[in-house]
Amino acid sequence: MATIFSRIAAGEIPSYKVAESEEFYAFLDINPLAEGHTLVIPKTTEEDYIFNLPAKTYADLWAFARKVAEAQKAALPCKRIGVAVLGLEVPHTHIHLVPLRSEADMDFRKPKLNLSPERMKEIADSILSEYEKL
C-alpha cells in the first residue's frame, strides 16, 4: 500500500507544491513549525530510512532539497533554512526544511501554526516561483 507521501506526490491527495522534478517532490507541511515549512520526498521510492536509500538517490535528494531551500530563502523572510530528518511519523523518507528566524523555530514540540488555505497557497506559489527561477 502506498504511503500518504506517495499518494501526495502522485496527485491523489491535494498538497501545496513548492517544487517538483522527475524523482522528487516538495510540498508545504500542513502542520508547519513556521511559514514555508516544507517536506522534500523521493517520488520513486518509499524507503522509510534515509540512510537506506541508494547512494545516487540519497545524493540527488539532497541536491534537490538544497535548491528548494534556496527558493525558500529567496521567497520568505528568514535568517536561514533549518534541516531535520526525523521520519518517525510517516514511513517514507522525508527532509524537513524550516525557515528560521531563531533556533526556537526548529522545536518540533511547540504548537504548530494554523494557516488558512489561502495563505498556504500564497506561500507555496511564492516558493515555486523562486524555485523556477533557479
N, C-alpha and C positions, 0 to 999 in steps of 0.2 A: 504494500500500500504506500502511495506517495506521501511524503511529508507535507505539512502545511506550506513550507517554503517552496517545495517543488510545484505545488498547486498555484502558489502566488506567481512564480516565475513563468508558469505555463498560461497565466491569464485566467485560470479557473476561479481564483479568488481575487477580488479587487485590491489594488495597492497603489501607493503614491510613488511611482517610479522616478528615480533620480538619475539612473544610468543603466545601460544595458549593452552587452556585447554578445557574441555568439555563445560564449561559455559562461558568462557571469551576469548577475542581476543585482542591482542596488535599489533599495526602496526605504521609505521612511518607516521607522519603528512606530507602531500605533500606540505604544506606551512610552513616549520619549522621556529621557532624562533632561534634554534640552531641545530647543527648536532646532530641527535639522538632524537629529539623531537618526542615523542611517544604518541599515543592515546590508552587508555585502555577502552574497552567496554564490557558490558554483551552481550552474544550471545542469551540468552534465553528470553530477554525482551526488548521491545522498549520503555520503560518508559522514558519520557522526563526529569523528575526532579529527581536527585539522591536521594533526601530525601523521595521520594515516593516509592523507591524500598522496597521489603520485607526485613525485618531485616537480614535474613540469606544471601540473595543475596548481600546486602549492605556490610556486614562484609566480605564475601568471595571475593567481588570485590576489596576491599582494601587490603586484603591479597595477591591476585594475583598481584595487582599494586605494592605492596612492593617488591615482587620477581622480577618483571620486572625492578624496579628501582635499585635493587642490581645488576642485569645483566648490566644495562646501566652504572652504576658507575664503574664496572669492565672493561667494553669494551671501554669506552670513557674517554678522559682527561677532568675531571671536578672536581670542589670542592664538589658539591653535586647535588642532583636531586630536582628541584623545582616542586611543585604540584599546579595545578589550576583546578577548576571545574567551568566552565562558562556556557556552554550548551545553548547558545543563537542562534547559527548558525544552528546546526543540532538537531532536536527533538529526540535525543537518548542519554541517559546518557553516558557521557564520561569523563575520567580523563586525563588531560594533564600532562605528565612527561617530564620536560625540563632539560637537563644537563646544569648546571650553572657554569660559571667562575666568574660571578659578578651578582648583583641583576638586572642590566640592561638587562640581558639575558631573563628576565621574562616579559619584557614590550611588551604586545600584540599590541601596537600601532606602534612599529618600523617596518621597512621593513622586509619582510620575506626573507629567504635565497632561492637562486635558485640553487639547486644541480642537478648534472647530474644523469640520471638513474643508471649509473654505481656506482657512489658514494653512492646513496641511497641504492643500493643492498649491497654494501660493508659494510655499517653501519648496516643495518638490519641483515646481516649474522653474523656480529661480536657480536651484542647483543644477537641474537638467540643462538649462540654458548655458550655464557656465561650463558644464561638462562638454557640451557640444562645441564650445569654442576651443577646447584643448586639443 
